[in-house]
Amino acid sequence: TQERDVVESHRLGRRERQIVEAVYRVGEASVADVRRALPDPPSYSAVRATLNLLASKNLLSRRHEGKRFLYRPVTPKTTMRRSALRELVRNFFSGRPVEAVAALLDGGAGRLDPEDIECIKKRIENAEARS
């Protein structure tokens, strides 16, 4: 799809990914907001430069408010999640979604409570019905 092409055409480095994730968490963020949302943040000018780079890649939009710019995501969070998950499965699970699901179910990503397991069962049933 077009959304997939936009997101996947931009391979993000670790710091770029952290900054994009911070903007998604905040919703709309100034450079200072992003710095506060990052563990061990780089300098103000480094964050500003990265935000501008991400805007030039059309991953973030920016608007002027007073003396500062505010940045917000261009792509819906669900689209970015799908893209990030595809990358994760491709890089760490040899492109096999079943291996990623198995890692989730065996507790490797944290404990699943009974409600989570029930939700997963329903999604599997829905996927089977669509097949």
C-alpha positions, 0 to 999 in steps of 0.5 A: 500500500502507499502508506507502507511504501512511505513508512518503509522507504525511511529506514530510521537510525536508533536516535531517529526512531527514539525521536519519532516515538517521543513525538508519537507519545507526546502527540505534538511536541517542541524540541524541548518536549522531545528532549524531556521525553528521551532518556539521555537526550542529545543536545537541543541543536541535535534534537532540532536537526533530527526533527527537521530531518524527519520533517524533510523525510515527511515523517513529521510535519511542523508548524510555527507557534510563536518563537518555536516549531511544533512537530507532529506525526504525519503517518497514523500510529497504527501504520507506524506500528505495523511497519515497526512490527514488520521490521522486527519480524524480518530482523529478529524472527527471520521473517516468520510471524509465527516465531514472533507470536511464539516469543510473545506467548512464552512470556519473552515480552512480558506476562500475559494475563487471562484477558490478553490470552482471550483477546489473542484467541479471538484474533486468531479465530477472526484470522482463520475466518478471513482465510 
